[in-house]
């Protein structure tokens, strides 16, 4: 496929990060366009910033809360791993739901529950110490439709 040359304008902070990443990956700063091409085609992934660079200087209570947050995430993940749902094919045969069926069912259930939690918090985000609203999952309630659009025998 023929390549097309494009010109982009980036904030100086983003350009500097890309330049440093290109030096790290390709060992020279002239390869920044190669890095951008790799990022655009999926051949490379953008580096995620460290938590400290996002949050700035952190207090001891922030580190403690992060540790507790990670413990709660691990506990939720452990419980999610134990979910076993069965589908009744006829009055006598059961089989576990797995693969794409489980993905979309779990996605639907989680998004609906997260939207319910967000709705409660978003009435007063300041009451939870937030300075903005929690995000809502717009696909909640539409996951079967999305799944069916990907799987011919469900249409």
C-alpha positions as CSV (number, residue, x, y, z in Angstrom):
1,X,0.0,0.0,0.0
2,X,1.5,3.4,-0.9
3,X,2.3,5.7,1.9
4,X,1.1,9.3,2.2
5,X,3.0,12.1,3.8
6,X,1.1,14.2,6.4
7,X,2.1,17.1,8.6
8,X,0.9,17.3,12.2
9,X,1.3,19.9,14.9
10,X,1.8,18.8,18.5
11,X,2.1,20.6,21.8
12,X,5.8,21.0,22.7
13,X,5.4,18.7,25.8
14,X,3.9,15.9,23.7
15,X,6.6,16.3,21.1
16,X,9.3,16.2,23.7
17,X,7.9,12.9,25.2
18,X,7.7,11.4,21.7
19,X,11.3,12.5,21.0
20,X,12.5,10.9,24.2
21,X,10.6,7.7,23.5
22,X,12.0,7.6,19.9
23,X,15.5,7.9,21.3
24,X,14.8,5.1,23.8
25,X,13.3,2.8,21.1
26,X,15.4,3.6,18.0
27,X,18.5,5.2,19.7
28,X,18.3,8.4,17.8
29,X,15.9,11.4,17.7
30,X,15.5,11.4,13.9
31,X,13.2,8.4,14.2
32,X,10.4,10.3,15.8
33,X,8.3,10.0,12.6
34,X,9.0,6.2,12.6
35,X,7.7,6.1,16.2
36,X,4.5,8.0,15.2
37,X,4.0,5.7,12.3
38,X,4.4,2.7,14.5
39,X,1.9,4.2,17.0
40,X,-0.6,4.9,14.3
41,X,-0.4,1.4,12.8
42,X,-0.4,-0.4,16.2
43,X,3.2,-1.6,15.8
44,X,4.1,0.2,19.0
45,X,2.2,1.2,22.1
46,X,2.4,4.6,23.8
47,X,4.1,4.5,27.1
48,X,1.7,5.1,30.0
49,X,2.8,7.8,32.4
50,X,3.8,6.8,36.0
51,X,1.2,7.6,38.6
52,X,3.5,10.1,40.2
53,X,3.7,12.1,37.0
54,X,0.0,12.3,36.7
55,X,-0.7,13.1,40.4
56,X,2.4,15.2,41.1
57,X,3.8,15.1,44.7
58,X,1.9,12.5,46.7
59,X,1.2,12.4,50.4
60,X,1.6,9.3,52.6
61,X,-2.2,8.9,52.8
62,X,-2.3,8.9,49.0
63,X,0.1,6.0,48.9
64,X,-1.9,4.2,51.6
65,X,-5.1,4.7,49.7
66,X,-3.6,3.4,46.5
67,X,-2.5,0.3,48.3
68,X,-6.0,-0.3,49.7
69,X,-7.5,0.5,46.3
70,X,-5.2,-2.1,44.7
71,X,-6.2,-4.6,47.4
72,X,-9.9,-4.0,46.6
73,X,-9.3,-4.4,42.9
74,X,-7.5,-7.7,43.5
75,X,-10.4,-8.9,45.6
76,X,-13.0,-7.9,43.0
77,X,-10.9,-9.6,40.3
78,X,-10.7,-12.8,42.4
79,X,-14.5,-12.8,42.7
80,X,-15.0,-12.1,39.0
81,X,-12.7,-15.1,38.2
82,X,-15.0,-17.3,40.1
83,X,-18.1,-16.5,38.2
84,X,-19.5,-19.5,36.5
85,X,-22.8,-19.1,34.6
86,X,-24.5,-22.0,32.8
87,X,-26.9,-21.9,29.8
88,X,-29.7,-24.3,29.6
89,X,-29.9,-25.5,25.9
90,X,-32.9,-27.7,26.4
91,X,-34.6,-29.1,29.4
92,X,-31.7,-31.5,30.1
93,X,-28.5,-30.0,28.8
94,X,-26.5,-27.3,30.5
95,X,-23.2,-25.8,29.4
96,X,-21.0,-23.0,30.8
97,X,-21.2,-19.6,29.2
98,X,-17.7,-18.7,27.9
99,X,-15.8,-16.8,25.2
100,X,-17.6,-13.9,23.4
101,X,-21.0,-14.8,25.1
102,X,-19.4,-14.4,28.5
103,X,-17.5,-11.3,27.5
104,X,-20.7,-9.4,26.3
105,X,-22.8,-10.6,29.2
106,X,-20.2,-9.6,31.8
107,X,-19.6,-6.3,30.0
108,X,-23.4,-5.6,30.1
109,X,-23.7,-6.5,33.7
110,X,-20.7,-4.5,34.8
111,X,-21.6,-1.4,32.7
112,X,-25.1,-1.4,34.0
113,X,-23.9,-1.7,37.6
114,X,-21.2,1.0,37.1
115,X,-23.8,3.4,35.6
116,X,-26.1,2.8,38.6
117,X,-23.2,3.6,41.0
118,X,-22.2,6.7,38.9
119,X,-25.8,7.9,38.8
120,X,-25.8,7.9,42.6
121,X,-22.5,9.6,43.0
122,X,-23.2,12.1,40.2
123,X,-26.1,13.6,42.1
124,X,-23.4,15.2,44.4
125,X,-19.9,14.4,43.3
126,X,-18.6,16.8,45.9
127,X,-20.1,14.7,48.6
128,X,-17.6,12.0,47.5
129,X,-14.7,14.5,47.3
130,X,-14.8,14.6,43.5
131,X,-14.4,17.7,41.4
132,X,-16.1,16.2,38.4
133,X,-18.8,13.7,37.4
134,X,-18.1,9.9,37.1
135,X,-18.1,8.7,33.6
136,X,-21.1,6.8,32.2
137,X,-20.9,3.8,29.9
138,X,-23.2,4.8,26.9
139,X,-23.1,1.2,25.6
140,X,-24.8,-0.2,28.7
141,X,-28.1,-1.7,27.7
142,X,-26.9,-2.1,24.1
143,X,-24.3,-4.8,24.4
144,X,-26.5,-7.6,22.9
145,X,-27.1,-5.4,19.9
146,X,-23.4,-4.8,19.6
147,X,-22.7,-8.5,19.9
148,X,-25.4,-9.4,17.4
149,X,-23.9,-7.0,14.9
150,X,-20.7,-8.9,15.2
151,X,-22.2,-12.4,15.0
152,X,-24.3,-13.3,11.9
153,X,-26.4,-16.0,13.5
154,X,-27.8,-13.6,16.1
155,X,-29.4,-11.3,13.6
